[in-house]
């Protein structure tokens, strides 16, 4: 039987950071029926909803980090990524690869982290940036729930960050995959899965750690 002896954690512990994962122009300008990566129904609406988190972070002096998946045009850095269901995507120089800055309300002072793999930690300087920001709680939104969000969550968890996922501001490759990943992340950190409304309320009421 699992232990019930655990400390109740606040939704935001210490200094929070909002991490916007892979909300890129393709979501807003690629209307193809067949896409290089499958998206669950309502995916675009979930990415649009994430704008409210970005605005709340800006209003409450919470740092915002935009993660951008991007690959070299010669495919050299895809690795094993194309061995699964995904086709070629997020190539440098393709307008669809750009961060959706206008749609997400990107501001001067926000941070950008390019990545070549699913996790925003793998092979990037995210860890250095988070240390500089003295971050303790990572608030995640974007896509895909079952891929880049999940892998980033796991690496954040294993690096001892408090991780929160805003369930109505993330979208998966399918509904089943989305829901399974949310369940898996909640297993790692009780209270990790939150709604947009409760998270914005927490942002507005958090006290910045010294």
Order of alpha helices (4+ residues) and beta strands (2+ residues): beta-alpha-alpha-beta-alpha-beta-alpha-beta-alpha-beta-alpha-beta-alpha
